[in-house]
Amino acid sequence: MTTVTSAARRAPRTDRLSTRVFGRRPIGLAFSAPYAVFIAVFFAYPLGLAVWMSFHHYFFTAPGAVVPHPYVGLKNYATVISDPAVRASFVHVGEFLIINVPLTVIFSLLLATALNNAIHWRGFLRVSYYVPYVTASVAMITVWMFMFNSGGIVNRILGPLAPNPAWLVNTTWAMPSIALYVTWKQLGFFILLFLAALQNVPDELNEAAAIDGASRWQSYRTVTIPAVRPATTLVVLLAIITGANLFTEPYLMTSGGGPNGATTTPVFLLYQKGIEQGTPDVASAIGVLLVIGVLLIAYASRKVTERE
């Protein structure tokens, strides 16, 4: 009897231990394991290596060559912080985020609301908004540059109000032009996120608000917008992450950071210093600072969007 009782006591302990390690659904762990391995190999390991490189004197060598990489402490970070071009690049990407993130949230939510209503050609409009997102960036950038050059259709419409020099060669308007382009190109993806969230909002909530005497705007502000708050948080986080990693658009639209470095971004400098100039240790320091900055901005934005 004592043996049976002790065995019965050990069984729940074993079950609790297995549940703590593998979870309530071990099959879920098995299905998520391949993606976890992918994250570890292609994200976690490179990030850890970048952090290690940023604290050492690191340079590229021939395959198989073994050379020392001495520890230099914060020397690479001091080099990065003292570089005016690096400081300016963080200001440029901050300018981009200030323009891009609010426009992305506002327009994607408004367009998703319009598409969620019973309007004609709804399927066609959904596809048309999503086409720029899946189209090759080179093709879209070519059209955008044609529209915004000195003799383009935008300057013809604006007439004397058009900037001189033109948008993408103007130190004041180059980065805002890129921010507008990225907002337009990626809008379709964020519209789909908001559209999925709006379709999960119960109609009974809006009907109850209407019965209580709320106008359509009051119902939208007090019912719909709070109901899609998780989607809003996701959109803001994704917009910040993609915007902070801006590289392709400035590289193609302004020939790599022009005019006069007005569209240089941290990722472009990371590529320039790590690949072109052969100083991957300094480039790693830029990357680590960028990751820290993105995490801080994302954390602050999440607190703002999720507050009651």
CYANA upper distance limits for C-alpha pairs under 8 A (distance plus 0.5 A):
  1 MET  CA      5 THR  CA      6.77
  2 THR  CA      6 SER  CA      6.72
  3 THR  CA      7 ALA  CA      6.66
  4 VAL  CA      8 ALA  CA      6.64
  5 THR  CA      9 ARG  CA      6.81
  6 SER  CA     10 ARG  CA      6.77
  7 ALA  CA     11 ALA  CA      6.77
  8 ALA  CA     12 PRO  CA      7.62
  9 ARG  CA     13 ARG  CA      7.36
 10 ARG  CA     14 THR  CA      6.68
 11 ALA  CA     15 ASP  CA      6.69
 12 PRO  CA     16 ARG  CA      6.53
 13 ARG  CA     17 LEU  CA      6.66
 14 THR  CA     18 SER  CA      6.71
 15 ASP  CA     19 THR  CA      6.54
 16 ARG  CA     20 ARG  CA      6.54
 17 LEU  CA     21 VAL  CA      6.77
 18 SER  CA     22 PHE  CA      6.23
 18 SER  CA     23 GLY  CA      7.67
 19 THR  CA     23 GLY  CA      4.95
 19 THR  CA     24 ARG  CA      5.96
 22 PHE  CA     26 PRO  CA      5.81
 22 PHE  CA     29 LEU  CA      7.39
 23 GLY  CA     29 LEU  CA      8.29
 25 ARG  CA     29 LEU  CA      7.75
 26 PRO  CA     30 ALA  CA      7.08
 27 ILE  CA     31 PHE  CA      6.87
 28 GLY  CA     32 SER  CA      6.68
 29 LEU  CA     33 ALA  CA      6.41
 30 ALA  CA     34 PRO  CA      8.39
 32 SER  CA     36 ALA  CA      6.73
 33 ALA  CA     37 VAL  CA      6.66
 34 PRO  CA     38 PHE  CA      6.74
 35 TYR  CA     39 ILE  CA      6.66
 36 ALA  CA     40 ALA  CA      6.67
 37 VAL  CA     41 VAL  CA      6.60
 38 PHE  CA     42 PHE  CA      6.41
 38 PHE  CA     43 PHE  CA      8.23
 39 ILE  CA     43 PHE  CA      5.65
 39 ILE  CA     44 ALA  CA      6.73
 40 ALA  CA     44 ALA  CA      5.15
 40 ALA  CA     45 TYR  CA      6.43
 41 VAL  CA     45 TYR  CA      6.07
 41 VAL  CA     46 PRO  CA      8.02
 42 PHE  CA     46 PRO  CA      6.89
 43 PHE  CA     47 LEU  CA      6.55
 44 ALA  CA     48 GLY  CA      6.63
 45 TYR  CA     49 LEU  CA      6.59
 46 PRO  CA     50 ALA  CA      6.52
 47 LEU  CA     51 VAL  CA      6.79
 48 GLY  CA     52 TRP  CA      6.79
 49 LEU  CA     53 MET  CA      6.55
 50 ALA  CA     54 SER  CA      6.62
 50 ALA  CA    281 ASP  CA      8.39
 50 ALA  CA    284 SER  CA      5.63
 50 ALA  CA    285 ALA  CA      8.15
 50 ALA  CA    287 GLY  CA      8.12
 50 ALA  CA    288 VAL  CA      7.77
 51 VAL  CA     55 PHE  CA      7.40
 51 VAL  CA    284 SER  CA      7.25
 51 VAL  CA    285 ALA  CA      7.86
 51 VAL  CA    288 VAL  CA      7.01
 52 TRP  CA     56 HIS  CA      7.21
 53 MET  CA     57 HIS  CA      7.63
 53 MET  CA     58 TYR  CA      6.56
 53 MET  CA    280 PRO  CA      8.04
 53 MET  CA    281 ASP  CA      5.73
 53 MET  CA    284 SER  CA      6.84
 53 MET  CA    285 ALA  CA      8.43
 54 SER  CA     74 LEU  CA      8.50
 54 SER  CA     76 ASN  CA      6.74
 54 SER  CA     77 TYR  CA      7.97
 54 SER  CA    281 ASP  CA      5.40
 54 SER  CA    282 VAL  CA      6.94
 54 SER  CA    283 ALA  CA      8.28
 54 SER  CA    284 SER  CA      5.60
 54 SER  CA    285 ALA  CA      5.30
 54 SER  CA    288 VAL  CA      8.36
 55 PHE  CA     71 TYR  CA      6.48
 55 PHE  CA     72 VAL  CA      6.19
 55 PHE  CA     73 GLY  CA      5.55
 55 PHE  CA     74 LEU  CA      6.74
 55 PHE  CA     75 LYS  CA      8.02
 55 PHE  CA     76 ASN  CA      7.37
 55 PHE  CA    281 ASP  CA      8.01
 55 PHE  CA    285 ALA  CA      8.50
 56 HIS  CA     69 HIS  CA      6.43
 56 HIS  CA     70 PRO  CA      6.03
 56 HIS  CA     71 TYR  CA      4.82
 56 HIS  CA     72 VAL  CA      5.59
 56 HIS  CA     73 GLY  CA      7.38
 56 HIS  CA    281 ASP  CA      7.25
 57 HIS  CA     69 HIS  CA      5.76
 57 HIS  CA     70 PRO  CA      6.10
 57 HIS  CA     71 TYR  CA      6.92
 57 HIS  CA     72 VAL  CA      6.76
 57 HIS  CA    281 ASP  CA      6.70
 58 TYR  CA     69 HIS  CA      6.05
 58 TYR  CA     70 PRO  CA      8.43
 58 TYR  CA    279 THR  CA      7.83
 58 TYR  CA    280 PRO  CA      6.98
 58 TYR  CA    281 ASP  CA      5.73
 59 PHE  CA    278 GLY  CA      7.15
 59 PHE  CA    279 THR  CA      6.58
 59 PHE  CA    280 PRO  CA      6.66
 59 PHE  CA    281 ASP  CA      7.52
 60 PHE  CA    278 GLY  CA      7.48
 60 PHE  CA    280 PRO  CA      8.21
 61 THR  CA     65 ALA  CA      6.84
 61 THR  CA     67 VAL  CA      8.48
 72 VAL  CA     76 ASN  CA      8.07
 74 LEU  CA     78 ALA  CA      6.66
 75 LYS  CA     79 THR  CA      6.73
 76 ASN  CA     80 VAL  CA      6.74
 76 ASN  CA    281 ASP  CA      7.22
 76 ASN  CA    282 VAL  CA      5.77
 76 ASN  CA    285 ALA  CA      6.70
 77 TYR  CA     81 ILE  CA      6.57
 77 TYR  CA    282 VAL  CA      7.77
 77 TYR  CA    285 ALA  CA      6.14
 77 TYR  CA    286 ILE  CA      8.14
 78 ALA  CA     82 SER  CA      6.50
 79 THR  CA     83 ASP  CA      6.79
 79 THR  CA    282 VAL  CA      7.86
 80 VAL  CA     86 VAL  CA      6.91
 80 VAL  CA    282 VAL  CA      7.20
 80 VAL  CA    285 ALA  CA      7.52
 80 VAL  CA    286 ILE  CA      7.11
 81 ILE  CA     86 VAL  CA      7.49
 81 ILE  CA     87 ARG  CA      7.20
 82 SER  CA     87 ARG  CA      8.42
 83 ASP  CA     87 ARG  CA      7.04
 84 PRO  CA     88 ALA  CA      6.54
 85 ALA  CA     89 SER  CA      6.62
 85 ALA  CA    261 GLY  CA      8.46
 86 VAL  CA     90 PHE  CA      7.06
 86 VAL  CA    266 PRO  CA      7.16
 86 VAL  CA    269 LEU  CA      7.73
 86 VAL  CA    286 ILE  CA      8.45
 87 ARG  CA     91 VAL  CA      7.04
 88 ALA  CA     92 HIS  CA      6.67
 88 ALA  CA    264 THR  CA      8.23
 89 SER  CA     93 VAL  CA      6.79
 89 SER  CA    263 THR  CA      7.98
 89 SER  CA    264 THR  CA      5.71
 89 SER  CA    265 THR  CA      4.99
 89 SER  CA    266 PRO  CA      5.86
 89 SER  CA    269 LEU  CA      8.39
 90 PHE  CA     94 GLY  CA      6.60
 90 PHE  CA    265 THR  CA      7.01
 90 PHE  CA    266 PRO  CA      6.65
 91 VAL  CA     95 GLU  CA      6.69
 92 HIS  CA     96 PHE  CA      6.77
 92 HIS  CA    175 MET  CA      7.81
 92 HIS  CA    262 ALA  CA      7.60
 92 HIS  CA    263 THR  CA      6.81
 92 HIS  CA    264 THR  CA      7.31
 92 HIS  CA    265 THR  CA      6.89
 93 VAL  CA     97 LEU  CA      6.71
 93 VAL  CA    243 GLY  CA      7.80
 93 VAL  CA    244 ALA  CA      6.70
 93 VAL  CA    246 LEU  CA      8.14
 93 VAL  CA    265 THR  CA      6.39
 93 VAL  CA    266 PRO  CA      8.12
 94 GLY  CA     98 ILE  CA      6.70
 95 GLU  CA     99 ILE  CA      7.02
 95 GLU  CA    175 MET  CA      8.09
 95 GLU  CA    176 PRO  CA      8.32
 96 PHE  CA    100 ASN  CA      6.36
 96 PHE  CA    175 MET  CA      7.00
 96 PHE  CA    176 PRO  CA      7.17
 96 PHE  CA    178 ILE  CA      8.39
 96 PHE  CA    179 ALA  CA      6.05
 96 PHE  CA    243 GLY  CA      7.68
 97 LEU  CA    101 VAL  CA      5.97
 97 LEU  CA    179 ALA  CA      8.31
 97 LEU  CA    240 ILE  CA      7.13
 97 LEU  CA    243 GLY  CA      6.71
 97 LEU  CA    244 ALA  CA      7.98
 98 ILE  CA    102 PRO  CA      7.41
 99 ILE  CA    103 LEU  CA      6.96
 99 ILE  CA    176 PRO  CA      7.52
 99 ILE  CA    179 ALA  CA      6.84
 99 ILE  CA    180 LEU  CA      8.23
100 ASN  CA    104 THR  CA      6.42
100 ASN  CA    179 ALA  CA      5.86
100 ASN  CA    180 LEU  CA      7.30
100 ASN  CA    182 VAL  CA      7.95
100 ASN  CA    183 THR  CA      6.34
100 ASN  CA    239 ALA  CA      8.18
100 ASN  CA    243 GLY  CA      8.21
101 VAL  CA    105 VAL  CA      6.75
101 VAL  CA    236 VAL  CA      7.01
101 VAL  CA    239 ALA  CA      6.34
101 VAL  CA    240 ILE  CA      7.25
102 PRO  CA    106 ILE  CA      6.56
103 LEU  CA    107 PHE  CA      6.35
103 LEU  CA    183 THR  CA      7.42
104 THR  CA    108 SER  CA      6.26
104 THR  CA    183 THR  CA      6.24
104 THR  CA    187 LEU  CA      6.98
104 THR  CA    190 PHE  CA      8.11
104 THR  CA    239 ALA  CA      8.02
105 VAL  CA    109 LEU  CA      6.50
105 VAL  CA    190 PHE  CA      8.45
105 VAL  CA    232 THR  CA      7.62
105 VAL  CA    235 VAL  CA      7.31
105 VAL  CA    236 VAL  CA      7.43
106 ILE  CA    110 LEU  CA      6.66
107 PHE  CA    111 LEU  CA      6.42
107 PHE  CA    187 LEU  CA      8.21
108 SER  CA    112 ALA  CA      6.37
108 SER  CA    187 LEU  CA      6.50
108 SER  CA    188 GLY  CA      8.04
108 SER  CA    190 PHE  CA      6.37
108 SER  CA    191 ILE  CA      5.20
108 SER  CA    194 PHE  CA      7.60
109 LEU  CA    113 THR  CA      6.60
109 LEU  CA    191 ILE  CA      7.08
109 LEU  CA    194 PHE  CA      6.51
109 LEU  CA    195 LEU  CA      8.48
110 LEU  CA    114 ALA  CA      6.81
111 LEU  CA    115 LEU  CA      6.62
111 LEU  CA    191 ILE  CA      7.28
112 ALA  CA    116 ASN  CA      6.49
112 ALA  CA    191 ILE  CA      5.71
112 ALA  CA    192 LEU  CA      7.69
112 ALA  CA    194 PHE  CA      6.43
112 ALA  CA    195 LEU  CA      5.53
112 ALA  CA    198 LEU  CA      8.31
113 THR  CA    117 ASN  CA      7.13
113 THR  CA    195 LEU  CA      7.55
113 THR  CA    198 LEU  CA      7.73
114 ALA  CA    119 ILE  CA      8.36
115 LEU  CA    119 ILE  CA      7.62
115 LEU  CA    122 ARG  CA      6.51
115 LEU  CA    125 LEU  CA      8.12
115 LEU  CA    126 ARG  CA      7.72
115 LEU  CA    195 LEU  CA      8.11
116 ASN  CA    195 LEU  CA      7.01
116 ASN  CA    198 LEU  CA      7.65
116 ASN  CA    199 GLN  CA      7.67
118 ALA  CA    122 ARG  CA      8.14
121 TRP  CA    125 LEU  CA      6.68
122 ARG  CA    126 ARG  CA      6.71
123 GLY  CA    127 VAL  CA      6.91
124 PHE  CA    128 SER  CA      6.62
125 LEU  CA    129 TYR  CA      6.62
126 ARG  CA    130 TYR  CA      6.90
126 ARG  CA    188 GLY  CA      8.29
127 VAL  CA    131 VAL  CA      6.57
128 SER  CA    132 PRO  CA      8.18
129 TYR  CA    133 TYR  CA      8.43
129 TYR  CA    187 LEU  CA      7.56
129 TYR  CA    188 GLY  CA      5.29
130 TYR  CA    134 VAL  CA      7.31
130 TYR  CA    187 LEU  CA      7.94
130 TYR  CA    188 GLY  CA      4.60
130 TYR  CA    189 PHE  CA      6.89
131 VAL  CA    135 THR  CA      6.59
131 VAL  CA    188 GLY  CA      7.89
132 PRO  CA    140 MET  CA      7.80
132 PRO  CA    184 TRP  CA      8.33
132 PRO  CA    185 LYS  CA      5.66
132 PRO  CA    186 GLN  CA      7.74
132 PRO  CA    188 GLY  CA      7.87
133 TYR  CA    185 LYS  CA      5.68
133 TYR  CA    186 GLN  CA      5.65
133 TYR  CA    187 LEU  CA      7.77
133 TYR  CA    188 GLY  CA      6.60
133 TYR  CA    189 PHE  CA      7.19
135 THR  CA    139 ALA  CA      7.84
135 THR  CA    140 MET  CA      7.58
136 ALA  CA    140 MET  CA      7.07
137 SER  CA    141 ILE  CA      6.38
137 SER  CA    249 GLU  CA      8.38
138 VAL  CA    142 THR  CA      6.66
138 VAL  CA    252 LEU  CA      8.14
139 ALA  CA    143 VAL  CA      7.07
140 MET  CA    144 TRP  CA      6.71
141 ILE  CA    145 MET  CA      6.49
141 ILE  CA    249 GLU  CA      8.02
141 ILE  CA    252 LEU  CA      7.96
141 ILE  CA    253 MET  CA      7.17
142 THR  CA    146 PHE  CA      6.71
143 VAL  CA    147 MET  CA      6.76
144 TRP  CA    148 PHE  CA      6.67
144 TRP  CA    181 TYR  CA      8.06
145 MET  CA    149 ASN  CA      6.35
145 MET  CA    168 LEU  CA      8.32
145 MET  CA    253 MET  CA      7.48
146 PHE  CA    152 GLY  CA      6.40
147 MET  CA    152 GLY  CA      4.99
147 MET  CA    153 ILE  CA      5.81
147 MET  CA    154 VAL  CA      6.46
148 PHE  CA    152 GLY  CA      5.74
148 PHE  CA    153 ILE  CA      7.49
148 PHE  CA    154 VAL  CA      6.29
148 PHE  CA    155 ASN  CA      7.33
148 PHE  CA    166 ALA  CA      7.67
148 PHE  CA    167 TRP  CA      6.76
148 PHE  CA    168 LEU  CA      7.86
149 ASN  CA    155 ASN  CA      8.05
149 ASN  CA    166 ALA  CA      6.32
149 ASN  CA    167 TRP  CA      7.30
149 ASN  CA    168 LEU  CA      7.79
150 SER  CA    155 ASN  CA      6.96
150 SER  CA    165 PRO  CA      7.83
150 SER  CA    166 ALA  CA      5.53
150 SER  CA    167 TRP  CA      8.30
151 GLY  CA    155 ASN  CA      6.92
151 GLY  CA    156 ARG  CA      7.39
152 GLY  CA    156 ARG  CA      6.88
153 ILE  CA    157 ILE  CA      6.69
154 VAL  CA    158 LEU  CA      6.75
154 VAL  CA    162 ALA  CA      8.44
155 ASN  CA    159 GLY  CA      6.25
155 ASN  CA    161 LEU  CA      8.47
155 ASN  CA    162 ALA  CA      5.75
155 ASN  CA    163 PRO  CA      8.49
158 LEU  CA    162 ALA  CA      5.78
162 ALA  CA    166 ALA  CA      7.97
163 PRO  CA    167 TRP  CA      7.05
163 PRO  CA    170 ASN  CA      8.30
164 ASN  CA    170 ASN  CA      7.82
165 PRO  CA    169 VAL  CA      6.75
165 PRO  CA    170 ASN  CA      6.00
166 ALA  CA    170 ASN  CA      6.35
167 TRP  CA    173 TRP  CA      5.85
167 TRP  CA    174 ALA  CA      6.04
167 TRP  CA    177 SER  CA      7.14
168 LEU  CA    173 TRP  CA      7.22
168 LEU  CA    174 ALA  CA      4.91
168 LEU  CA    175 MET  CA      8.32
168 LEU  CA    177 SER  CA      7.35
168 LEU  CA    253 MET  CA      7.69
168 LEU  CA    254 THR  CA      6.90
168 LEU  CA    259 PRO  CA      8.20
169 VAL  CA    173 TRP  CA      8.45
169 VAL  CA    174 ALA  CA      6.76
169 VAL  CA    254 THR  CA      7.74
169 VAL  CA    258 GLY  CA      7.72
169 VAL  CA    259 PRO  CA      5.99
170 ASN  CA    174 ALA  CA      5.97
170 ASN  CA    259 PRO  CA      7.09
171 THR  CA    175 MET  CA      8.36
171 THR  CA    258 GLY  CA      8.44
171 THR  CA    259 PRO  CA      6.26
171 THR  CA    260 ASN  CA      7.62
171 THR  CA    262 ALA  CA      6.04
172 THR  CA    176 PRO  CA      8.38
172 THR  CA    262 ALA  CA      8.30
173 TRP  CA    177 SER  CA      6.46
174 ALA  CA    178 ILE  CA      6.90
174 ALA  CA    254 THR  CA      8.43
174 ALA  CA    259 PRO  CA      8.13
174 ALA  CA    262 ALA  CA      7.58
174 ALA  CA    263 THR  CA      7.24
175 MET  CA    179 ALA  CA      6.65
175 MET  CA    262 ALA  CA      7.52
175 MET  CA    263 THR  CA      6.07
176 PRO  CA    180 LEU  CA      6.69
177 SER  CA    181 TYR  CA      6.73
178 ILE  CA    182 VAL  CA      6.66
178 ILE  CA    249 GLU  CA      7.36
178 ILE  CA    250 PRO  CA      7.56
178 ILE  CA    253 MET  CA      8.40
179 ALA  CA    183 THR  CA      6.61
180 LEU  CA    184 TRP  CA      6.70
181 TYR  CA    185 LYS  CA      6.62
182 VAL  CA    186 GLN  CA      6.52
182 VAL  CA    249 GLU  CA      8.29
183 THR  CA    187 LEU  CA      6.30
186 GLN  CA    190 PHE  CA      7.45
187 LEU  CA    191 ILE  CA      6.58
188 GLY  CA    192 LEU  CA      6.91
189 PHE  CA    193 LEU  CA      7.22
190 PHE  CA    194 PHE  CA      6.87
190 PHE  CA    235 VAL  CA      6.92
191 ILE  CA    195 LEU  CA      6.39
192 LEU  CA    196 ALA  CA      6.63
193 LEU  CA    197 ALA  CA      6.95
193 LEU  CA    231 ALA  CA      7.11
193 LEU  CA    235 VAL  CA      8.11
194 PHE  CA    198 LEU  CA      6.55
194 PHE  CA    228 VAL  CA      7.71
194 PHE  CA    231 ALA  CA      6.64
194 PHE  CA    232 THR  CA      8.02
195 LEU  CA    199 GLN  CA      6.73
196 ALA  CA    200 ASN  CA      7.25
197 ALA  CA    201 VAL  CA      7.42
197 ALA  CA    227 ALA  CA      8.48
197 ALA  CA    228 VAL  CA      6.18
197 ALA  CA    231 ALA  CA      6.87
198 LEU  CA    224 THR  CA      7.97
198 LEU  CA    227 ALA  CA      8.42
198 LEU  CA    228 VAL  CA      7.06
201 VAL  CA    205 LEU  CA      8.31
201 VAL  CA    224 THR  CA      7.58
201 VAL  CA    227 ALA  CA      6.98
201 VAL  CA    228 VAL  CA      8.31
202 PRO  CA    206 ASN  CA      8.13
203 ASP  CA    207 GLU  CA      6.78
204 GLU  CA    208 ALA  CA      6.47
205 LEU  CA    209 ALA  CA      6.78
205 LEU  CA    223 VAL  CA      7.37
206 ASN  CA    210 ALA  CA      6.66
206 ASN  CA    219 SER  CA      6.62
206 ASN  CA    220 TYR  CA      8.47
206 ASN  CA    223 VAL  CA      7.25
206 ASN  CA    224 THR  CA      8.44
207 GLU  CA    211 ILE  CA      6.71
208 ALA  CA    212 ASP  CA      6.80
209 ALA  CA    213 GLY  CA      7.04
209 ALA  CA    214 ALA  CA      5.92
209 ALA  CA    219 SER  CA      6.46
209 ALA  CA    223 VAL  CA      8.42
210 ALA  CA    214 ALA  CA      5.50
210 ALA  CA    215 SER  CA      7.15
210 ALA  CA    216 ARG  CA      8.15
210 ALA  CA    219 SER  CA      7.68
214 ALA  CA    218 GLN  CA      6.08
214 ALA  CA    219 SER  CA      6.34
215 SER  CA    219 SER  CA      6.52
216 ARG  CA    220 TYR  CA      6.55
217 TRP  CA    221 ARG  CA      6.53
218 GLN  CA    222 THR  CA      6.43
218 GLN  CA    223 VAL  CA      8.50
219 SER  CA    223 VAL  CA      5.88
219 SER  CA    224 THR  CA      7.40
220 TYR  CA    224 THR  CA      5.30
220 TYR  CA    225 ILE  CA      6.76
221 ARG  CA    225 ILE  CA      6.03
221 ARG  CA    226 PRO  CA      8.05
222 THR  CA    226 PRO  CA      6.98
223 VAL  CA    227 ALA  CA      6.63
224 THR  CA    228 VAL  CA      6.91
225 ILE  CA    229 ARG  CA      6.86
228 VAL  CA    232 THR  CA      6.74
229 ARG  CA    233 THR  CA      6.70
229 ARG  CA    305 THR  CA      7.54
229 ARG  CA    306 GLU  CA      7.35
230 PRO  CA    234 LEU  CA      6.83
230 PRO  CA    306 GLU  CA      8.09
231 ALA  CA    235 VAL  CA      6.61
232 THR  CA    236 VAL  CA      6.65
232 THR  CA    305 THR  CA      7.67
233 THR  CA    237 LEU  CA      6.69
233 THR  CA    301 SER  CA      8.34
233 THR  CA    302 ARG  CA      6.55
233 THR  CA    305 THR  CA      6.35
233 THR  CA    306 GLU  CA      7.50
234 LEU  CA    238 LEU  CA      6.61
235 VAL  CA    239 ALA  CA      6.49
236 VAL  CA    240 ILE  CA      6.63
236 VAL  CA    298 ALA  CA      8.50
236 VAL  CA    301 SER  CA      7.80
236 VAL  CA    302 ARG  CA      8.45
237 LEU  CA    241 ILE  CA      6.69
237 LEU  CA    298 ALA  CA      6.33
237 LEU  CA    301 SER  CA      8.05
237 LEU  CA    302 ARG  CA      7.99
238 LEU  CA    242 THR  CA      6.54
239 ALA  CA    243 GLY  CA      6.32
240 ILE  CA    244 ALA  CA      6.46
240 ILE  CA    294 VAL  CA      7.75
240 ILE  CA    297 ILE  CA      8.36
240 ILE  CA    298 ALA  CA      7.40
241 ILE  CA    245 ASN  CA      6.93
241 ILE  CA    294 VAL  CA      7.19
241 ILE  CA    298 ALA  CA      8.47
242 THR  CA    246 LEU  CA      7.00
244 ALA  CA    290 LEU  CA      8.21
244 ALA  CA    294 VAL  CA      7.42
245 ASN  CA    266 PRO  CA      8.25
245 ASN  CA    267 VAL  CA      6.46
246 LEU  CA    250 PRO  CA      8.02
246 LEU  CA    265 THR  CA      7.21
246 LEU  CA    267 VAL  CA      7.12
246 LEU  CA    268 PHE  CA      8.42
247 PHE  CA    251 TYR  CA      6.53
247 PHE  CA    265 THR  CA      7.39
247 PHE  CA    267 VAL  CA      6.48
247 PHE  CA    268 PHE  CA      6.18
248 THR  CA    252 LEU  CA      6.58
249 GLU  CA    253 MET  CA      6.19
249 GLU  CA    254 THR  CA      8.45
250 PRO  CA    254 THR  CA      5.86
250 PRO  CA    255 SER  CA      7.52
250 PRO  CA    256 GLY  CA      6.44
250 PRO  CA    257 GLY  CA      6.30
250 PRO  CA    258 GLY  CA      8.41
250 PRO  CA    263 THR  CA      6.54
250 PRO  CA    264 THR  CA      7.67
251 TYR  CA    255 SER  CA      5.72
251 TYR  CA    256 GLY  CA      4.45
251 TYR  CA    257 GLY  CA      6.71
251 TYR  CA    268 PHE  CA      8.13
252 LEU  CA    256 GLY  CA      7.15
254 THR  CA    258 GLY  CA      5.59
254 THR  CA    259 PRO  CA      7.31
254 THR  CA    263 THR  CA      7.93
256 GLY  CA    263 THR  CA      8.36
256 GLY  CA    264 THR  CA      7.64
256 GLY  CA    268 PHE  CA      8.13
257 GLY  CA    261 GLY  CA      5.36
257 GLY  CA    262 ALA  CA      6.75
257 GLY  CA    263 THR  CA      4.98
257 GLY  CA    264 THR  CA      4.58
257 GLY  CA    265 THR  CA      7.81
257 GLY  CA    268 PHE  CA      8.23
258 GLY  CA    262 ALA  CA      6.13
258 GLY  CA    263 THR  CA      6.27
258 GLY  CA    264 THR  CA      7.54
259 PRO  CA    263 THR  CA      7.63
264 THR  CA    268 PHE  CA      6.92
264 THR  CA    269 LEU  CA      7.67
265 THR  CA    269 LEU  CA      6.90
266 PRO  CA    270 LEU  CA      6.50
266 PRO  CA    286 ILE  CA      7.35
266 PRO  CA    287 GLY  CA      8.13
266 PRO  CA    290 LEU  CA      7.73
267 VAL  CA    271 TYR  CA      6.75
267 VAL  CA    287 GLY  CA      7.95
268 PHE  CA    272 GLN  CA      6.58
269 LEU  CA    273 LYS  CA      6.37
269 LEU  CA    283 ALA  CA      7.94
270 LEU  CA    274 GLY  CA      6.21
270 LEU  CA    283 ALA  CA      5.16
270 LEU  CA    284 SER  CA      7.85
270 LEU  CA    286 ILE  CA      6.87
270 LEU  CA    287 GLY  CA      7.30
271 TYR  CA    275 ILE  CA      5.99
271 TYR  CA    276 GLU  CA      7.54
271 TYR  CA    283 ALA  CA      7.82
272 GLN  CA    276 GLU  CA      5.49
272 GLN  CA    277 GLN  CA      6.75
273 LYS  CA    277 GLN  CA      5.26
273 LYS  CA    278 GLY  CA      6.68
273 LYS  CA    279 THR  CA      6.02
273 LYS  CA    280 PRO  CA      7.17
273 LYS  CA    282 VAL  CA      7.59
273 LYS  CA    283 ALA  CA      6.17
274 GLY  CA    278 GLY  CA      5.69
274 GLY  CA    279 THR  CA      5.41
274 GLY  CA    280 PRO  CA      4.58
274 GLY  CA    281 ASP  CA      7.96
274 GLY  CA    282 VAL  CA      7.77
274 GLY  CA    283 ALA  CA      5.56
274 GLY  CA    284 SER  CA      8.27
275 ILE  CA    279 THR  CA      7.90
275 ILE  CA    280 PRO  CA      7.68
279 THR  CA    283 ALA  CA      6.95
280 PRO  CA    284 SER  CA      6.40
281 ASP  CA    285 ALA  CA      6.94
282 VAL  CA    286 ILE  CA      7.00
283 ALA  CA    287 GLY  CA      6.79
284 SER  CA    288 VAL  CA      6.64
285 ALA  CA    289 LEU  CA      6.74
286 ILE  CA    290 LEU  CA      6.63
287 GLY  CA    291 VAL  CA      6.70
288 VAL  CA    292 ILE  CA      6.76
289 LEU  CA    293 GLY  CA      6.59
290 LEU  CA    294 VAL  CA      6.59
291 VAL  CA    295 LEU  CA      6.64
292 ILE  CA    296 LEU  CA      6.75
293 GLY  CA    297 ILE  CA      6.68
294 VAL  CA    298 ALA  CA      6.37
295 LEU  CA    299 TYR  CA      6.49
296 LEU  CA    300 ALA  CA      6.69
297 ILE  CA    301 SER  CA      6.55
298 ALA  CA    302 ARG  CA      6.55
299 TYR  CA    303 LYS  CA      6.83
300 ALA  CA    304 VAL  CA      6.87
301 SER  CA    305 THR  CA      6.62
302 ARG  CA    306 GLU  CA      6.38
303 LYS  CA    307 ARG  CA      6.46
